[in-house]
Amino acid sequence: MMCRNCMVAAGVLPCVRIWSDKCSSKYGRRRPFILAVSLMISVAVTIIGFSADIGYLLGDADEDHRNFKGT
């Protein structure tokens, strides 16, 4: 999994760097990208927090997902 993340980052980061270098926003070159990534991370963390409920709504197993019993 970590290898795949590194490979994706190796492909995505140069593209983002090129886009940010060509960006001519009134907020600067990097700030719009930092804001966009921050919002995406916030949404992802929120979804992770509700992942058990989302799984239950999508038809996951019959066990009760609201009562955490530990790992």
mmCIF file of the N, C-alpha and C atoms, coordinates in Angstrom:
data_MODEL
# 
_entry.id   MODEL 
# 
loop_
_atom_site.group_PDB 
_atom_site.id 
_atom_site.type_symbol 
_atom_site.label_atom_id 
_atom_site.label_alt_id 
_atom_site.label_comp_id 
_atom_site.label_asym_id 
_atom_site.label_entity_id 
_atom_site.label_seq_id 
_atom_site.pdbx_PDB_ins_code 
_atom_site.Cartn_x 
_atom_site.Cartn_y 
_atom_site.Cartn_z 
_atom_site.occupancy 
_atom_site.B_iso_or_equiv 
_atom_site.pdbx_formal_charge 
_atom_site.auth_seq_id 
_atom_site.auth_comp_id 
_atom_site.auth_asym_id 
_atom_site.auth_atom_id 
_atom_site.pdbx_PDB_model_num 
ATOM 1   N N  . MET A 1 1  ? 0.824   -1.181 0.000   1.00 0.00 ? 1  MET A N  1 
ATOM 2   C CA . MET A 1 1  ? 0.000   0.000  0.000   1.00 0.00 ? 1  MET A CA 1 
ATOM 3   C C  . MET A 1 1  ? 0.874   1.254  0.000   1.00 0.00 ? 1  MET A C  1 
ATOM 4   N N  . MET A 1 2  ? 1.915   1.242  0.823   1.00 0.00 ? 2  MET A N  1 
ATOM 5   C CA . MET A 1 2  ? 2.784   2.412  0.883   1.00 0.00 ? 2  MET A CA 1 
ATOM 6   C C  . MET A 1 2  ? 3.518   2.626  -0.429  1.00 0.00 ? 2  MET A C  1 
ATOM 7   N N  . CYS A 1 3  ? 3.866   1.545  -1.086  1.00 0.00 ? 3  CYS A N  1 
ATOM 8   C CA . CYS A 1 3  ? 4.552   1.656  -2.376  1.00 0.00 ? 3  CYS A CA 1 
ATOM 9   C C  . CYS A 1 3  ? 3.632   2.317  -3.411  1.00 0.00 ? 3  CYS A C  1 
ATOM 10  N N  . ARG A 1 4  ? 2.368   1.912  -3.386  1.00 0.00 ? 4  ARG A N  1 
ATOM 11  C CA . ARG A 1 4  ? 1.406   2.489  -4.314  1.00 0.00 ? 4  ARG A CA 1 
ATOM 12  C C  . ARG A 1 4  ? 1.230   3.981  -4.037  1.00 0.00 ? 4  ARG A C  1 
ATOM 13  N N  . ASN A 1 5  ? 1.169   4.365  -2.750  1.00 0.00 ? 5  ASN A N  1 
ATOM 14  C CA . ASN A 1 5  ? 1.041   5.781  -2.410  1.00 0.00 ? 5  ASN A CA 1 
ATOM 15  C C  . ASN A 1 5  ? 2.237   6.577  -2.907  1.00 0.00 ? 5  ASN A C  1 
ATOM 16  N N  . CYS A 1 6  ? 3.423   6.009  -2.763  1.00 0.00 ? 6  CYS A N  1 
ATOM 17  C CA . CYS A 1 6  ? 4.630   6.694  -3.238  1.00 0.00 ? 6  CYS A CA 1 
ATOM 18  C C  . CYS A 1 6  ? 4.610   6.848  -4.751  1.00 0.00 ? 6  CYS A C  1 
ATOM 19  N N  . MET A 1 7  ? 4.127   5.827  -5.438  1.00 0.00 ? 7  MET A N  1 
ATOM 20  C CA . MET A 1 7  ? 4.070   5.900  -6.902  1.00 0.00 ? 7  MET A CA 1 
ATOM 21  C C  . MET A 1 7  ? 3.057   6.951  -7.349  1.00 0.00 ? 7  MET A C  1 
ATOM 22  N N  . VAL A 1 8  ? 1.908   7.019  -6.671  1.00 0.00 ? 8  VAL A N  1 
ATOM 23  C CA . VAL A 1 8  ? 0.909   8.035  -7.017  1.00 0.00 ? 8  VAL A CA 1 
ATOM 24  C C  . VAL A 1 8  ? 1.463   9.423  -6.729  1.00 0.00 ? 8  VAL A C  1 
ATOM 25  N N  . ALA A 1 9  ? 2.110   9.585  -5.570  1.00 0.00 ? 9  ALA A N  1 
ATOM 26  C CA . ALA A 1 9  ? 2.682   10.888 -5.229  1.00 0.00 ? 9  ALA A CA 1 
ATOM 27  C C  . ALA A 1 9  ? 3.756   11.297 -6.238  1.00 0.00 ? 9  ALA A C  1 
ATOM 28  N N  . ALA A 1 10 ? 4.553   10.345 -6.698  1.00 0.00 ? 10 ALA A N  1 
ATOM 29  C CA . ALA A 1 10 ? 5.599   10.656 -7.674  1.00 0.00 ? 10 ALA A CA 1 
ATOM 30  C C  . ALA A 1 10 ? 5.000   11.141 -8.987  1.00 0.00 ? 10 ALA A C  1 
ATOM 31  N N  . GLY A 1 11 ? 3.782   10.728 -9.309  1.00 0.00 ? 11 GLY A N  1 
ATOM 32  C CA . GLY A 1 11 ? 3.139   11.181 -10.531 1.00 0.00 ? 11 GLY A CA 1 
ATOM 33  C C  . GLY A 1 11 ? 2.323   12.449 -10.350 1.00 0.00 ? 11 GLY A C  1 
ATOM 34  N N  . VAL A 1 12 ? 1.695   12.595 -9.180  1.00 0.00 ? 12 VAL A N  1 
ATOM 35  C CA . VAL A 1 12 ? 0.788   13.724 -8.953  1.00 0.00 ? 12 VAL A CA 1 
ATOM 36  C C  . VAL A 1 12 ? 1.543   14.985 -8.543  1.00 0.00 ? 12 VAL A C  1 
ATOM 37  N N  . LEU A 1 13 ? 2.512   14.848 -7.674  1.00 0.00 ? 13 LEU A N  1 
ATOM 38  C CA . LEU A 1 13 ? 3.198   16.036 -7.150  1.00 0.00 ? 13 LEU A CA 1 
ATOM 39  C C  . LEU A 1 13 ? 3.866   16.888 -8.228  1.00 0.00 ? 13 LEU A C  1 
ATOM 40  N N  . PRO A 1 14 ? 4.552   16.310 -9.208  1.00 0.00 ? 14 PRO A N  1 
ATOM 41  C CA . PRO A 1 14 ? 5.108   17.177 -10.264 1.00 0.00 ? 14 PRO A CA 1 
ATOM 42  C C  . PRO A 1 14 ? 4.032   17.939 -11.037 1.00 0.00 ? 14 PRO A C  1 
ATOM 43  N N  . CYS A 1 15 ? 2.895   17.302 -11.268 1.00 0.00 ? 15 CYS A N  1 
ATOM 44  C CA . CYS A 1 15 ? 1.801   17.994 -11.971 1.00 0.00 ? 15 CYS A CA 1 
ATOM 45  C C  . CYS A 1 15 ? 1.275   19.160 -11.144 1.00 0.00 ? 15 CYS A C  1 
ATOM 46  N N  . VAL A 1 16 ? 1.093   18.935 -9.841  1.00 0.00 ? 16 VAL A N  1 
ATOM 47  C CA . VAL A 1 16 ? 0.605   20.008 -8.971  1.00 0.00 ? 16 VAL A CA 1 
ATOM 48  C C  . VAL A 1 16 ? 1.632   21.132 -8.898  1.00 0.00 ? 16 VAL A C  1 
ATOM 49  N N  . ARG A 1 17 ? 2.894   20.789 -8.861  1.00 0.00 ? 17 ARG A N  1 
ATOM 50  C CA . ARG A 1 17 ? 3.933   21.830 -8.837  1.00 0.00 ? 17 ARG A CA 1 
ATOM 51  C C  . ARG A 1 17 ? 3.892   22.680 -10.096 1.00 0.00 ? 17 ARG A C  1 
ATOM 52  N N  . ILE A 1 18 ? 3.722   22.036 -11.235 1.00 0.00 ? 18 ILE A N  1 
ATOM 53  C CA . ILE A 1 18 ? 3.654   22.779 -12.495 1.00 0.00 ? 18 ILE A CA 1 
ATOM 54  C C  . ILE A 1 18 ? 2.429   23.687 -12.515 1.00 0.00 ? 18 ILE A C  1 
ATOM 55  N N  . TRP A 1 19 ? 1.269   23.142 -12.080 1.00 0.00 ? 19 TRP A N  1 
ATOM 56  C CA . TRP A 1 19 ? 0.043   23.955 -12.051 1.00 0.00 ? 19 TRP A CA 1 
ATOM 57  C C  . TRP A 1 19 ? 0.189   25.131 -11.101 1.00 0.00 ? 19 TRP A C  1 
ATOM 58  N N  . SER A 1 20 ? 0.793   24.885 -9.941  1.00 0.00 ? 20 SER A N  1 
ATOM 59  C CA . SER A 1 20 ? 0.912   25.975 -8.974  1.00 0.00 ? 20 SER A CA 1 
ATOM 60  C C  . SER A 1 20 ? 1.925   27.024 -9.445  1.00 0.00 ? 20 SER A C  1 
ATOM 61  N N  . ASP A 1 21 ? 2.951   26.609 -10.164 1.00 0.00 ? 21 ASP A N  1 
ATOM 62  C CA . ASP A 1 21 ? 3.907   27.578 -10.688 1.00 0.00 ? 21 ASP A CA 1 
ATOM 63  C C  . ASP A 1 21 ? 3.277   28.470 -11.757 1.00 0.00 ? 21 ASP A C  1 
ATOM 64  N N  . LYS A 1 22 ? 2.320   27.942 -12.493 1.00 0.00 ? 22 LYS A N  1 
ATOM 65  C CA . LYS A 1 22 ? 1.646   28.717 -13.542 1.00 0.00 ? 22 LYS A CA 1 
ATOM 66  C C  . LYS A 1 22 ? 0.425   29.477 -13.028 1.00 0.00 ? 22 LYS A C  1 
ATOM 67  N N  . CYS A 1 23 ? 0.062   29.255 -11.770 1.00 0.00 ? 23 CYS A N  1 
ATOM 68  C CA . CYS A 1 23 ? -1.121  29.901 -11.198 1.00 0.00 ? 23 CYS A CA 1 
ATOM 69  C C  . CYS A 1 23 ? -0.851  31.389 -10.974 1.00 0.00 ? 23 CYS A C  1 
ATOM 70  N N  . SER A 1 24 ? -1.784  32.222 -11.357 1.00 0.00 ? 24 SER A N  1 
ATOM 71  C CA . SER A 1 24 ? -1.622  33.664 -11.164 1.00 0.00 ? 24 SER A CA 1 
ATOM 72  C C  . SER A 1 24 ? -2.803  34.231 -10.381 1.00 0.00 ? 24 SER A C  1 
ATOM 73  N N  . SER A 1 25 ? -3.131  33.560 -9.290  1.00 0.00 ? 25 SER A N  1 
ATOM 74  C CA . SER A 1 25 ? -4.239  33.989 -8.445  1.00 0.00 ? 25 SER A CA 1 
ATOM 75  C C  . SER A 1 25 ? -3.843  35.211 -7.634  1.00 0.00 ? 25 SER A C  1 
ATOM 76  N N  . LYS A 1 26 ? -4.825  35.986 -7.238  1.00 0.00 ? 26 LYS A N  1 
ATOM 77  C CA . LYS A 1 26 ? -4.523  37.147 -6.402  1.00 0.00 ? 26 LYS A CA 1 
ATOM 78  C C  . LYS A 1 26 ? -4.119  36.730 -4.992  1.00 0.00 ? 26 LYS A C  1 
ATOM 79  N N  . TYR A 1 27 ? -4.351  35.452 -4.650  1.00 0.00 ? 27 TYR A N  1 
ATOM 80  C CA . TYR A 1 27 ? -3.974  34.930 -3.336  1.00 0.00 ? 27 TYR A CA 1 
ATOM 81  C C  . TYR A 1 27 ? -2.581  34.306 -3.347  1.00 0.00 ? 27 TYR A C  1 
ATOM 82  N N  . GLY A 1 28 ? -1.935  34.314 -4.456  1.00 0.00 ? 28 GLY A N  1 
ATOM 83  C CA . GLY A 1 28 ? -0.595  33.750 -4.564  1.00 0.00 ? 28 GLY A CA 1 
ATOM 84  C C  . GLY A 1 28 ? -0.604  32.462 -5.364  1.00 0.00 ? 28 GLY A C  1 
ATOM 85  N N  . ARG A 1 29 ? 0.552   31.854 -5.466  1.00 0.00 ? 29 ARG A N  1 
ATOM 86  C CA . ARG A 1 29 ? 0.676   30.639 -6.263  1.00 0.00 ? 29 ARG A CA 1 
ATOM 87  C C  . ARG A 1 29 ? 0.293   29.396 -5.487  1.00 0.00 ? 29 ARG A C  1 
ATOM 88  N N  . ARG A 1 30 ? 0.639   29.334 -4.211  1.00 0.00 ? 30 ARG A N  1 
ATOM 89  C CA . ARG A 1 30 ? 0.460   28.100 -3.439  1.00 0.00 ? 30 ARG A CA 1 
ATOM 90  C C  . ARG A 1 30 ? -0.823  28.076 -2.623  1.00 0.00 ? 30 ARG A C  1 
ATOM 91  N N  . ARG A 1 31 ? -1.299  29.210 -2.168  1.00 0.00 ? 31 ARG A N  1 
ATOM 92  C CA . ARG A 1 31 ? -2.438  29.244 -1.248  1.00 0.00 ? 31 ARG A CA 1 
ATOM 93  C C  . ARG A 1 31 ? -3.706  28.597 -1.802  1.00 0.00 ? 31 ARG A C  1 
ATOM 94  N N  . PRO A 1 32 ? -4.089  28.796 -3.059  1.00 0.00 ? 32 PRO A N  1 
ATOM 95  C CA . PRO A 1 32 ? -5.298  28.112 -3.552  1.00 0.00 ? 32 PRO A CA 1 
ATOM 96  C C  . PRO A 1 32 ? -5.168  26.588 -3.502  1.00 0.00 ? 32 PRO A C  1 
ATOM 97  N N  . PHE A 1 33 ? -3.986  26.086 -3.755  1.00 0.00 ? 33 PHE A N  1 
ATOM 98  C CA . PHE A 1 33 ? -3.780  24.643 -3.717  1.00 0.00 ? 33 PHE A CA 1 
ATOM 99  C C  . PHE A 1 33 ? -3.788  24.126 -2.284  1.00 0.00 ? 33 PHE A C  1 
ATOM 100 N N  . ILE A 1 34 ? -3.203  24.882 -1.372  1.00 0.00 ? 34 ILE A N  1 
ATOM 101 C CA . ILE A 1 34 ? -3.229  24.493 0.034   1.00 0.00 ? 34 ILE A CA 1 
ATOM 102 C C  . ILE A 1 34 ? -4.666  24.472 0.537   1.00 0.00 ? 34 ILE A C  1 
ATOM 103 N N  . LEU A 1 35 ? -5.464  25.443 0.161   1.00 0.00 ? 35 LEU A N  1 
ATOM 104 C CA . LEU A 1 35 ? -6.866  25.493 0.572   1.00 0.00 ? 35 LEU A CA 1 
ATOM 105 C C  . LEU A 1 35 ? -7.644  24.312 -0.005  1.00 0.00 ? 35 LEU A C  1 
ATOM 106 N N  . ALA A 1 36 ? -7.450  24.021 -1.276  1.00 0.00 ? 36 ALA A N  1 
ATOM 107 C CA . ALA A 1 36 ? -8.178  22.925 -1.915  1.00 0.00 ? 36 ALA A CA 1 
ATOM 108 C C  . ALA A 1 36 ? -7.821  21.585 -1.275  1.00 0.00 ? 36 ALA A C  1 
ATOM 109 N N  . VAL A 1 37 ? -6.544  21.352 -1.036  1.00 0.00 ? 37 VAL A N  1 
ATOM 110 C CA . VAL A 1 37 ? -6.123  20.090 -0.425  1.00 0.00 ? 37 VAL A CA 1 
ATOM 111 C C  . VAL A 1 37 ? -6.627  20.004 1.013   1.00 0.00 ? 37 VAL A C  1 
ATOM 112 N N  . SER A 1 38 ? -6.624  21.110 1.735   1.00 0.00 ? 38 SER A N  1 
ATOM 113 C CA . SER A 1 38 ? -7.126  21.112 3.111   1.00 0.00 ? 38 SER A CA 1 
ATOM 114 C C  . SER A 1 38 ? -8.607  20.752 3.150   1.00 0.00 ? 38 SER A C  1 
ATOM 115 N N  . LEU A 1 39 ? -9.379  21.291 2.220   1.00 0.00 ? 39 LEU A N  1 
ATOM 116 C CA . LEU A 1 39 ? -10.805 20.963 2.168   1.00 0.00 ? 39 LEU A CA 1 
ATOM 117 C C  . LEU A 1 39 ? -11.031 19.489 1.820   1.00 0.00 ? 39 LEU A C  1 
ATOM 118 N N  . MET A 1 40 ? -10.245 18.963 0.878   1.00 0.00 ? 40 MET A N  1 
ATOM 119 C CA . MET A 1 40 ? -10.385 17.551 0.517   1.00 0.00 ? 40 MET A CA 1 
ATOM 120 C C  . MET A 1 40 ? -10.030 16.639 1.687   1.00 0.00 ? 40 MET A C  1 
ATOM 121 N N  . ILE A 1 41 ? -8.990  16.994 2.429   1.00 0.00 ? 41 ILE A N  1 
ATOM 122 C CA . ILE A 1 41 ? -8.604  16.189 3.591   1.00 0.00 ? 41 ILE A CA 1 
ATOM 123 C C  . ILE A 1 41 ? -9.685  16.260 4.666   1.00 0.00 ? 41 ILE A C  1 
ATOM 124 N N  . SER A 1 42 ? -10.273 17.426 4.875   1.00 0.00 ? 42 SER A N  1 
ATOM 125 C CA . SER A 1 42 ? -11.342 17.562 5.867   1.00 0.00 ? 42 SER A CA 1 
ATOM 126 C C  . SER A 1 42 ? -12.542 16.688 5.513   1.00 0.00 ? 42 SER A C  1 
ATOM 127 N N  . VAL A 1 43 ? -12.912 16.674 4.252   1.00 0.00 ? 43 VAL A N  1 
ATOM 128 C CA . VAL A 1 43 ? -14.026 15.830 3.809   1.00 0.00 ? 43 VAL A CA 1 
ATOM 129 C C  . VAL A 1 43 ? -13.677 14.354 3.979   1.00 0.00 ? 43 VAL A C  1 
ATOM 130 N N  . ALA A 1 44 ? -12.455 13.973 3.635   1.00 0.00 ? 44 ALA A N  1 
ATOM 131 C CA . ALA A 1 44 ? -12.044 12.575 3.758   1.00 0.00 ? 44 ALA A CA 1 
ATOM 132 C C  . ALA A 1 44 ? -12.050 12.118 5.211   1.00 0.00 ? 44 ALA A C  1 
ATOM 133 N N  . VAL A 1 45 ? -11.554 12.948 6.121   1.00 0.00 ? 45 VAL A N  1 
ATOM 134 C CA . VAL A 1 45 ? -11.530 12.589 7.533   1.00 0.00 ? 45 VAL A CA 1 
ATOM 135 C C  . VAL A 1 45 ? -12.953 12.476 8.081   1.00 0.00 ? 45 VAL A C  1 
ATOM 136 N N  . THR A 1 46 ? -13.842 13.349 7.646   1.00 0.00 ? 46 THR A N  1 
ATOM 137 C CA . THR A 1 46 ? -15.241 13.262 8.069   1.00 0.00 ? 46 THR A CA 1 
ATOM 138 C C  . THR A 1 46 ? -15.874 11.974 7.574   1.00 0.00 ? 46 THR A C  1 
ATOM 139 N N  . ILE A 1 47 ? -15.616 11.602 6.338   1.00 0.00 ? 47 ILE A N  1 
ATOM 140 C CA . ILE A 1 47 ? -16.158 10.355 5.788   1.00 0.00 ? 47 ILE A CA 1 
ATOM 141 C C  . ILE A 1 47 ? -15.603 9.153  6.545   1.00 0.00 ? 47 ILE A C  1 
ATOM 142 N N  . ILE A 1 48 ? -14.321 9.186  6.889   1.00 0.00 ? 48 ILE A N  1 
ATOM 143 C CA . ILE A 1 48 ? -13.734 8.084  7.654   1.00 0.00 ? 48 ILE A CA 1 
ATOM 144 C C  . ILE A 1 48 ? -14.421 7.961  9.008   1.00 0.00 ? 48 ILE A C  1 
ATOM 145 N N  . GLY A 1 49 ? -14.745 9.077  9.618   1.00 0.00 ? 49 GLY A N  1 
ATOM 146 C CA . GLY A 1 49 ? -15.427 9.051  10.910  1.00 0.00 ? 49 GLY A CA 1 
ATOM 147 C C  . GLY A 1 49 ? -16.794 8.398  10.842  1.00 0.00 ? 49 GLY A C  1 
ATOM 148 N N  . PHE A 1 50 ? -17.466 8.513  9.727   1.00 0.00 ? 50 PHE A N  1 
ATOM 149 C CA . PHE A 1 50 ? -18.791 7.927  9.558   1.00 0.00 ? 50 PHE A CA 1 
ATOM 150 C C  . PHE A 1 50 ? -18.769 6.657  8.703   1.00 0.00 ? 50 PHE A C  1 
ATOM 151 N N  . SER A 1 51 ? -17.608 6.056  8.541   1.00 0.00 ? 51 SER A N  1 
ATOM 152 C CA . SER A 1 51 ? -17.492 4.916  7.632   1.00 0.00 ? 51 SER A CA 1 
ATOM 153 C C  . SER A 1 51 ? -18.326 3.715  8.070   1.00 0.00 ? 51 SER A C  1 
ATOM 154 N N  . ALA A 1 52 ? -18.432 3.457  9.358   1.00 0.00 ? 52 ALA A N  1 
ATOM 155 C CA . ALA A 1 52 ? -19.251 2.329  9.821   1.00 0.00 ? 52 ALA A CA 1 
ATOM 156 C C  . ALA A 1 52 ? -20.719 2.561  9.491   1.00 0.00 ? 52 ALA A C  1 
ATOM 157 N N  . ASP A 1 53 ? -21.199 3.777  9.717   1.00 0.00 ? 53 ASP A N  1 
ATOM 158 C CA . ASP A 1 53 ? -22.596 4.085  9.399   1.00 0.00 ? 53 ASP A CA 1 
ATOM 159 C C  . ASP A 1 53 ? -22.847 4.040  7.899   1.00 0.00 ? 53 ASP A C  1 
ATOM 160 N N  . ILE A 1 54 ? -21.905 4.532  7.125   1.00 0.00 ? 54 ILE A N  1 
ATOM 161 C CA . ILE A 1 54 ? -22.048 4.491  5.662   1.00 0.00 ? 54 ILE A CA 1 
ATOM 162 C C  . ILE A 1 54 ? -22.074 3.044  5.182   1.00 0.00 ? 54 ILE A C  1 
ATOM 163 N N  . GLY A 1 55 ? -21.187 2.227  5.733   1.00 0.00 ? 55 GLY A N  1 
ATOM 164 C CA . GLY A 1 55 ? -21.186 0.809  5.379   1.00 0.00 ? 55 GLY A CA 1 
ATOM 165 C C  . GLY A 1 55 ? -22.488 0.130  5.729   1.00 0.00 ? 55 GLY A C  1 
ATOM 166 N N  . TYR A 1 56 ? -23.044 0.456  6.888   1.00 0.00 ? 56 TYR A N  1 
ATOM 167 C CA . TYR A 1 56 ? -24.324 -0.125 7.296   1.00 0.00 ? 56 TYR A CA 1 
ATOM 168 C C  . TYR A 1 56 ? -25.437 0.294  6.343   1.00 0.00 ? 56 TYR A C  1 
ATOM 169 N N  . LEU A 1 57 ? -25.443 1.567  5.950   1.00 0.00 ? 57 LEU A N  1 
ATOM 170 C CA . LEU A 1 57 ? -26.470 2.051  5.021   1.00 0.00 ? 57 LEU A CA 1 
ATOM 171 C C  . LEU A 1 57 ? -26.337 1.416  3.637   1.00 0.00 ? 57 LEU A C  1 
ATOM 172 N N  . LEU A 1 58 ? -25.121 1.050  3.267   1.00 0.00 ? 58 LEU A N  1 
ATOM 173 C CA . LEU A 1 58 ? -24.893 0.436  1.957   1.00 0.00 ? 58 LEU A CA 1 
ATOM 174 C C  . LEU A 1 58 ? -25.059 -1.081 1.980   1.00 0.00 ? 58 LEU A C  1 
ATOM 175 N N  . GLY A 1 59 ? -25.503 -1.624 3.131   1.00 0.00 ? 59 GLY A N  1 
ATOM 176 C CA . GLY A 1 59 ? -25.810 -3.048 3.188   1.00 0.00 ? 59 GLY A CA 1 
ATOM 177 C C  . GLY A 1 59 ? -24.711 -3.909 3.756   1.00 0.00 ? 59 GLY A C  1 
ATOM 178 N N  . ASP A 1 60 ? -23.878 -3.350 4.615   1.00 0.00 ? 60 ASP A N  1 
ATOM 179 C CA . ASP A 1 60 ? -22.830 -4.128 5.254   1.00 0.00 ? 60 ASP A CA 1 
ATOM 180 C C  . ASP A 1 60 ? -23.454 -5.204 6.153   1.00 0.00 ? 60 ASP A C  1 
ATOM 181 N N  . ALA A 1 61 ? -22.652 -6.008 6.801   1.00 0.00 ? 61 ALA A N  1 
ATOM 182 C CA . ALA A 1 61 ? -23.117 -7.139 7.614   1.00 0.00 ? 61 ALA A CA 1 
ATOM 183 C C  . ALA A 1 61 ? -24.169 -6.710 8.629   1.00 0.00 ? 61 ALA A C  1 
ATOM 184 N N  . ASP A 1 62 ? -24.847 -7.687 9.209   1.00 0.00 ? 62 ASP A N  1 
ATOM 185 C CA . ASP A 1 62 ? -25.953 -7.426 10.122  1.00 0.00 ? 62 ASP A CA 1 
ATOM 186 C C  . ASP A 1 62 ? -25.520 -7.000 11.516  1.00 0.00 ? 62 ASP A C  1 
ATOM 187 N N  . GLU A 1 63 ? -24.239 -7.005 11.814  1.00 0.00 ? 63 GLU A N  1 
ATOM 188 C CA . GLU A 1 63 ? -23.795 -6.630 13.151  1.00 0.00 ? 63 GLU A CA 1 
ATOM 189 C C  . GLU A 1 63 ? -24.045 -5.154 13.408  1.00 0.00 ? 63 GLU A C  1 
ATOM 190 N N  . ASP A 1 64 ? -24.174 -4.808 14.671  1.00 0.00 ? 64 ASP A N  1 
ATOM 191 C CA . ASP A 1 64 ? -24.460 -3.431 15.057  1.00 0.00 ? 64 ASP A CA 1 
ATOM 192 C C  . ASP A 1 64 ? -23.177 -2.611 14.982  1.00 0.00 ? 64 ASP A C  1 
ATOM 193 N N  . HIS A 1 65 ? -23.131 -1.616 14.094  1.00 0.00 ? 65 HIS A N  1 
ATOM 194 C CA . HIS A 1 65 ? -21.920 -0.821 13.895  1.00 0.00 ? 65 HIS A CA 1 
ATOM 195 C C  . HIS A 1 65 ? -21.837 0.361  14.842  1.00 0.00 ? 65 HIS A C  1 
ATOM 196 N N  . ARG A 1 66 ? -22.869 0.633  15.566  1.00 0.00 ? 66 ARG A N  1 
ATOM 197 C CA . ARG A 1 66 ? -22.864 1.810  16.434  1.00 0.00 ? 66 ARG A CA 1 
ATOM 198 C C  . ARG A 1 66 ? -22.184 1.540  17.774  1.00 0.00 ? 66 ARG A C  1 
ATOM 199 N N  . ASN A 1 67 ? -22.025 0.276  18.148  1.00 0.00 ? 67 ASN A N  1 
ATOM 200 C CA . ASN A 1 67 ? -21.376 -0.054 19.411  1.00 0.00 ? 67 ASN A CA 1 
ATOM 201 C C  . ASN A 1 67 ? -19.974 -0.588 19.140  1.00 0.00 ? 67 ASN A C  1 
ATOM 202 N N  . PHE A 1 68 ? -18.975 0.243  19.396  1.00 0.00 ? 68 PHE A N  1 
ATOM 203 C CA . PHE A 1 68 ? -17.591 -0.137 19.167  1.00 0.00 ? 68 PHE A CA 1 
ATOM 204 C C  . PHE A 1 68 ? -17.135 -1.071 20.276  1.00 0.00 ? 68 PHE A C  1 
ATOM 205 N N  . LYS A 1 69 ? -16.639 -2.244 19.928  1.00 0.00 ? 69 LYS A N  1 
ATOM 206 C CA . LYS A 1 69 ? -16.223 -3.220 20.927  1.00 0.00 ? 69 LYS A CA 1 
ATOM 207 C C  . LYS A 1 69 ? -14.722 -3.393 20.979  1.00 0.00 ? 69 LYS A C  1 
ATOM 208 N N  . GLY A 1 70 ? -13.977 -2.548 20.339  1.00 0.00 ? 70 GLY A N  1 
ATOM 209 C CA . GLY A 1 70 ? -12.515 -2.631 20.356  1.00 0.00 ? 70 GLY A CA 1 
ATOM 210 C C  . GLY A 1 70 ? -11.977 -3.456 19.205  1.00 0.00 ? 70 GLY A C  1 
ATOM 211 N N  . THR A 1 71 ? -10.661 -3.542 19.126  1.00 0.00 ? 71 THR A N  1 
ATOM 212 C CA . THR A 1 71 ? -10.046 -4.249 18.011  1.00 0.00 ? 71 THR A CA 1 
ATOM 213 C C  . THR A 1 71 ? -9.756  -5.685 18.310  1.00 0.00 ? 71 THR A C  1 
# 
